């Protein structure tokens, strides 16, 4: 028996999917979720084979929810996104259902999944996330998981971001939070007038800088409001001077 979860904040949309799934008795719906918080818990609990995931939901989006899931199941997205986003799905071999969902298109998606065209590995999903981010439609927040809790960090509360092997650490007044993303990802997706990559290992929120001091050779140190000292490379210093007008 195949285990499936439906994650969609619209009850009508969930009912439509359930009605279409009656054609497939081998697929068991083990949980319905109305938001991304419930979705993360359900995926962890049931370890489903297939998830029908709405993108535009309250609290956290489907994309944000997916970033919090360690072992990602096969995903069929439910979306009202524009053509650019749909191209991102198609380019990465991830299937989607465009609202309102037609029965014919639903069956096509199921057949595609059954034939293993939709990969389970996270790489195609990562490609979709990065492509959508490239449109510049940011949420103005970063969602992280700390233990069993999910925290939403408004971008303006970030002090700096530090590289940590294959992860990054996001620092705020409350402490640091680990995120499974790269420095290059945040360098490209954050507002370049507010966040500057001043060093290969650091991205700074310029509003946190109180002063810049010379350091050894051609490098400098940024002194932040909380007293933290961040190294600035020669290239990073040139970027800062341009943005700060010095």
C-alpha positions as CSV (number, residue, x, y, z in Angstrom):
1,X,0.0,0.0,0.0
2,X,1.3,3.5,-1.0
3,X,1.1,6.1,1.7
4,X,0.1,9.6,0.7
5,X,-0.4,12.9,2.5
6,X,-2.3,16.0,1.2
7,X,-1.1,19.3,2.4
8,X,-3.4,22.2,1.3
9,X,-5.1,25.0,3.3
10,X,-8.2,24.8,1.1
11,X,-10.6,22.1,2.2
12,X,-12.3,22.0,-1.2
13,X,-8.9,21.3,-2.9
14,X,-8.3,18.5,-0.5
15,X,-11.7,17.0,-1.3
16,X,-11.1,17.2,-5.0
17,X,-7.8,15.3,-4.6
18,X,-9.4,12.7,-2.4
19,X,-12.2,12.2,-4.9
20,X,-9.7,11.7,-7.7
21,X,-7.7,9.2,-5.6
22,X,-10.7,6.9,-5.3
23,X,-9.6,5.6,-8.7
24,X,-6.4,4.3,-7.0
25,X,-7.3,2.0,-4.1
26,X,-3.6,1.1,-3.7
27,X,-2.9,4.7,-2.5
28,X,-3.9,5.3,1.1
29,X,-4.3,8.8,2.4
30,X,-2.7,8.6,5.9
31,X,-3.1,12.3,6.8
32,X,-4.6,15.6,5.6
33,X,-2.9,18.9,6.7
34,X,-4.1,22.4,6.5
35,X,-0.8,24.2,6.8
36,X,3.0,23.6,6.5
37,X,3.5,23.2,10.3
38,X,1.2,20.2,10.3
39,X,2.8,19.0,7.1
40,X,6.3,18.7,8.5
41,X,5.0,16.8,11.5
42,X,2.9,14.4,9.4
43,X,5.8,13.7,7.0
44,X,8.1,12.9,9.9
45,X,5.4,10.7,11.5
46,X,4.2,8.7,8.5
47,X,7.1,8.8,6.1
48,X,4.8,8.9,3.1
49,X,5.7,7.7,-0.4
50,X,3.9,10.6,-2.0
51,X,2.8,14.1,-1.0
52,X,0.4,16.5,-2.7
53,X,1.8,19.9,-1.6
54,X,0.1,23.3,-2.0
55,X,2.6,26.1,-2.5
56,X,0.7,29.1,-1.4
57,X,-0.4,28.5,2.2
58,X,-0.6,30.7,5.4
59,X,2.1,30.6,8.1
60,X,4.7,29.0,5.8
61,X,4.7,28.2,2.1
62,X,5.0,24.8,0.6
63,X,8.6,25.6,-0.5
64,X,9.5,26.7,3.0
65,X,8.0,23.6,4.5
66,X,9.9,21.4,2.1
67,X,13.2,22.9,3.2
68,X,12.5,21.6,6.7
69,X,12.0,18.0,5.7
70,X,15.1,15.9,5.9
71,X,14.0,12.8,3.9
72,X,11.9,14.2,1.1
73,X,9.2,11.9,-0.4
74,X,8.0,12.2,-4.0
75,X,6.2,15.6,-4.4
76,X,3.4,16.6,-6.7
77,X,3.0,20.3,-6.3
78,X,-0.4,22.1,-6.3
79,X,0.1,25.6,-7.6
80,X,-1.5,28.7,-8.9
81,X,2.0,30.1,-9.8
82,X,2.8,31.8,-13.1
83,X,4.3,30.3,-16.2
84,X,7.9,31.0,-15.1
85,X,7.5,28.9,-12.0
86,X,5.8,26.1,-14.0
87,X,8.8,26.1,-16.3
88,X,11.0,25.6,-13.2
89,X,9.0,22.6,-12.3
90,X,9.2,21.1,-15.8
91,X,12.9,21.8,-16.1
92,X,13.6,19.8,-12.9
93,X,11.3,16.9,-13.7
94,X,9.0,17.7,-10.8
95,X,5.3,17.4,-11.5
96,X,2.6,19.9,-10.6
97,X,-1.1,20.4,-10.7
98,X,-2.4,23.8,-11.6
99,X,-5.5,25.0,-9.8
100,X,-8.4,24.4,-10.4
101,X,-7.2,20.8,-10.7
102,X,-8.7,18.8,-13.6
103,X,-9.3,15.1,-13.3
104,X,-7.4,14.4,-16.6
105,X,-4.3,16.3,-15.5
106,X,-4.5,14.6,-12.1
107,X,-4.4,11.2,-13.6
108,X,-1.5,12.2,-15.8
109,X,0.5,13.3,-12.7
110,X,-0.2,10.0,-11.0
111,X,0.8,8.0,-14.0
112,X,4.0,10.0,-14.3
113,X,4.8,9.3,-10.6
114,X,4.0,5.6,-11.0
115,X,6.4,5.3,-13.9
116,X,9.1,6.8,-11.7
117,X,9.6,9.9,-13.9
118,X,9.2,12.1,-10.8
119,X,12.5,11.5,-8.8
120,X,12.5,11.1,-5.1
121,X,16.0,12.6,-4.7
122,X,16.2,16.2,-3.4
123,X,18.2,17.6,-6.3
124,X,15.3,18.3,-8.6
125,X,13.4,19.9,-5.7
126,X,16.4,22.0,-4.9
127,X,16.5,23.1,-8.5
128,X,12.9,24.3,-8.3
129,X,13.6,26.2,-5.0
130,X,16.5,28.0,-6.5
131,X,14.7,28.8,-9.8
132,X,11.8,30.3,-7.9
133,X,14.1,32.3,-5.7
134,X,15.7,33.7,-8.9
135,X,12.5,35.5,-9.8
136,X,13.1,37.9,-6.8
137,X,9.8,37.2,-5.2
138,X,11.1,36.8,-1.7
139,X,9.0,36.2,1.4
140,X,11.2,38.6,3.5
141,X,11.8,35.8,6.0
142,X,13.8,32.6,6.5
143,X,12.2,29.5,8.1
144,X,14.4,27.3,10.2
145,X,13.9,24.2,12.4
146,X,15.3,24.0,15.9
147,X,14.7,20.6,17.2
148,X,11.0,19.9,16.9
149,X,10.2,23.6,16.7
150,X,9.9,25.8,13.5
151,X,11.0,29.4,13.7
152,X,10.3,32.2,11.2
153,X,13.1,34.7,11.1
154,X,12.3,38.1,9.4
155,X,15.2,39.0,7.2
156,X,15.6,42.4,8.8
157,X,16.4,40.7,12.1
158,X,19.5,38.9,10.7
159,X,22.8,40.3,11.9
160,X,25.0,38.2,9.8
161,X,25.4,34.8,8.1
162,X,28.4,32.6,8.6
163,X,29.5,29.6,6.5
164,X,29.5,26.3,8.4
165,X,30.7,23.4,6.2
166,X,27.7,22.4,4.0
167,X,25.4,24.6,6.0
168,X,25.2,28.2,7.1
169,X,24.6,29.8,10.5
170,X,22.1,32.6,10.6
171,X,22.8,35.0,13.6
172,X,20.1,37.2,15.2
173,X,19.7,38.8,18.6
174,X,18.3,35.4,19.8
175,X,21.3,33.4,18.8
176,X,22.3,31.3,15.8
177,X,20.3,29.0,13.6
178,X,21.6,26.3,11.3
179,X,20.2,26.2,7.7
180,X,20.9,23.7,4.9
181,X,21.7,26.3,2.3
182,X,24.9,27.7,0.8
183,X,26.5,31.1,1.1
184,X,26.1,31.6,-2.6
185,X,22.3,31.0,-2.3
186,X,21.9,33.8,0.2
187,X,24.4,36.1,-1.6
188,X,22.1,35.9,-4.6
189,X,18.7,35.9,-3.0
190,X,19.1,38.6,-0.2
191,X,18.8,42.3,-1.0
192,X,22.3,43.3,-2.2
193,X,21.8,46.9,-0.8
194,X,21.3,45.4,2.7
195,X,23.4,42.3,2.8
196,X,27.0,42.2,1.6
197,X,29.3,39.2,1.3
198,X,32.3,40.8,2.9
199,X,34.3,37.6,3.2
200,X,34.1,34.1,1.8
201,X,32.7,33.0,5.1
202,X,30.5,36.0,6.0
203,X,27.5,37.9,4.8
204,X,26.8,41.1,6.7
205,X,23.6,43.1,7.3
206,X,25.0,46.6,6.8
207,X,22.6,48.1,9.4
208,X,24.5,46.1,12.1
209,X,27.8,47.7,11.3
210,X,29.0,50.4,13.8
211,X,32.5,51.0,12.4
212,X,35.1,49.5,10.2
213,X,38.7,49.2,11.4
214,X,41.9,48.4,9.5
215,X,43.3,44.9,10.2
216,X,46.4,43.1,8.9
217,X,47.7,43.6,5.4
218,X,44.8,44.8,3.2
219,X,42.0,43.4,5.3
220,X,39.6,45.1,7.7
221,X,37.3,44.3,10.6
222,X,33.6,45.2,10.8
223,X,32.5,45.9,14.4
224,X,28.8,45.1,14.9
225,X,26.3,46.6,17.3
226,X,26.7,43.6,19.6
227,X,30.5,43.9,19.6
228,X,31.1,41.0,17.2
229,X,34.1,41.4,14.9
230,X,33.7,40.2,11.4
231,X,36.7,39.9,9.0
232,X,36.4,41.8,5.7
233,X,38.4,40.8,2.7
234,X,39.9,43.2,0.2
235,X,37.0,42.4,-2.2
236,X,34.5,42.7,0.5
237,X,35.8,46.1,1.5
238,X,35.4,47.4,-2.0
239,X,31.8,46.2,-2.0
240,X,31.1,47.9,1.3
241,X,32.7,51.2,0.2
242,X,30.5,51.2,-2.9
243,X,27.3,50.5,-0.9
244,X,28.1,52.8,2.0
245,X,29.4,55.6,-0.2
246,X,32.8,55.9,1.4
